[in-house]
Amino acid sequence: MKTLLVGYKVQDLFEVDRRGERRPASWLEGDITCHTLDIYHCHAIENSSCGVKAVCLPHLPKGDWDLVKFKTGPKLMSGELSLDLLQEIHLLHPKRFELEFDGRERDRNDLLSKIKDDPDRVRDFSAVWPASVPGGQKLMLTSFPGCFCHRRVDDGGLALAEVVARELSAAKTFNASALQPFNILDMGCGCGLVGFLVAASQKLPVRLVMVDSHTRAVEAAKLNAEKLGIPAEVLLSDNGTPAQMDGTFDVFVGNPPYYSDYRIADIFLETAQRALKPGGVCYTVCKNADGLEPVQRRYFPDVEIIRRRGYAVLKSVKN
Ligand SMILES: C[S@@+](CC[C@H](N)C(=O)[O-])C[C@H]1O[C@@H](n2cnc3c(N)ncnc32)[C@H](O)[C@@H]1O
């Protein structure tokens, strides 16, 4: 029996027995593959020894699936991502389908009815939207459900792009003649908002490297690089850039997620410290600098705070 799990995280694959011991869930039987959208969740399953194969792909893997189990709900993912994945499951034609819905019965039925009522309709959930920095060209960015930000500009990301584009253009930070080309690392790039806006605002040639742990962000950033004609190396990683890129960047930009008590911001800043050249500049952004500033100071002793759009951009120079 070949089973595909969709929307499951490592903790869903374990249960605690009567003696309080954690062991693989009793319902895990046969040849099971778990689809993940984030490489962090994929690694967590691979390292858990629960006997489930994990894949990290922007779309569900094709196959002759006997059973597809889908775990979703309003607290687990956006309604649009739920519907997008449900449509992909429907198009796989599995022999059997089970929905584990964490939420109200009415919302569960509502989700299912969107497919049942019109089974032949295939919806396109991608979105194309504009973004620009002052004095820069308007870029049309494509995003997908699950990828940050879908359908709209994130104000924090925009604030970061505006500050970095302005500083680089004014060559306040660099001696422009020394930058041929200059190297920008956009960590947690999402669909590429910050990196593309900064790169497009510069007259000098730019080498742009983008990293994200979410496979749909990587898919969107690659597509945007192609559509915008801005060359970029886009990497899927939850662990920064490879060692051979250490010490090669002039600028680091990062708009990290803050849901994890700064654990992910710490990974971003550790990468920035490693990836930047001496004299290279690290820019991060957050709503309120109080929490992020001490984390940034662990890696860079001096932090300058630049306010923009109600956000704080934290700037540090590597010694
Ligand atoms: C707040 S979003 C910012 C997206 C984009 N830079 C912007 O400003 O619109 C944070 C991004 O970090 C990514 N992310 C989370 N953990 C990560 C990690 N360990 N390594 C790389 N990217 C990560 C998320 O997938 C998400 O795309």
The ligand as an SDF file (V2000), in Angstrom:
LIG
                    3D

 27 29  0  0  0  0  0  0  0  0999 V2000
    9.0820   37.2820    6.6080 C   0  0  0  0  0  0  0  0  0  0  0  0
    9.4250   36.2660    5.2130 S   0  0  0  0  0  0  0  0  0  0  0  0
   10.3150   37.4230    4.1870 C   0  0  0  0  0  0  0  0  0  0  0  0
   10.1750   37.1550    2.6940 C   0  0  0  0  0  0  0  0  0  0  0  0
   10.7770   38.2540    1.8080 C   0  0  0  0  0  0  0  0  0  0  0  0
   12.1810   38.4580    2.0690 N   0  0  0  0  0  0  0  0  0  0  0  0
   10.0260   39.5480    2.0410 C   0  0  0  0  0  0  0  0  0  0  0  0
   10.5510   40.4340    2.7310 O   0  0  0  0  0  0  0  0  0  0  0  0
    8.9080   39.6720    1.5300 O   0  0  0  0  0  0  0  0  0  0  0  0
   10.6340   35.1760    5.8460 C   0  0  0  0  0  0  0  0  0  0  0  0
   11.1250   34.1310    4.8750 C   0  0  0  0  0  0  0  0  0  0  0  0
   12.1380   33.3570    5.5240 O   0  0  0  0  0  0  0  0  0  0  0  0
   12.0120   32.0150    5.1050 C   0  0  0  0  0  0  0  0  0  0  0  0
   12.6990   31.1630    6.1090 N   0  0  0  0  0  0  0  0  0  0  0  0
   12.2780   30.7140    7.3120 C   0  0  0  0  0  0  0  0  0  0  0  0
   13.2240   29.9930    7.9130 N   0  0  0  0  0  0  0  0  0  0  0  0
   14.2950   29.9940    7.0830 C   0  0  0  0  0  0  0  0  0  0  0  0
   15.6020   29.4220    7.1390 C   0  0  0  0  0  0  0  0  0  0  0  0
   16.0190   28.7000    8.1870 N   0  0  0  0  0  0  0  0  0  0  0  0
   16.4420   29.6160    6.0990 N   0  0  0  0  0  0  0  0  0  0  0  0
   16.0410   30.3280    5.0210 C   0  0  0  0  0  0  0  0  0  0  0  0
   14.8240   30.8950    4.9050 N   0  0  0  0  0  0  0  0  0  0  0  0
   13.9670   30.7330    5.9180 C   0  0  0  0  0  0  0  0  0  0  0  0
   10.5110   31.8020    5.0090 C   0  0  0  0  0  0  0  0  0  0  0  0
   10.2060   30.6850    4.1960 O   0  0  0  0  0  0  0  0  0  0  0  0
   10.0690   33.1330    4.4070 C   0  0  0  0  0  0  0  0  0  0  0  0
   10.0650   33.0840    3.0070 O   0  0  0  0  0  0  0  0  0  0  0  0
  1  2  1  0
  2  3  1  0
  2 10  1  0
  3  4  1  0
  4  5  1  0
  5  6  1  0
  5  7  1  0
  7  8  2  0
  7  9  1  0
 10 11  1  0
 11 12  1  0
 11 26  1  0
 12 13  1  0
 13 14  1  0
 13 24  1  0
 14 15  1  0
 14 23  1  0
 15 16  2  0
 16 17  1  0
 17 18  1  0
 17 23  2  0
 18 19  1  0
 18 20  2  0
 20 21  1  0
 21 22  2  0
 22 23  1  0
 24 25  1  0
 24 26  1  0
 26 27  1  0
M  CHG  2   2   1   9  -1
M  END
$$$$
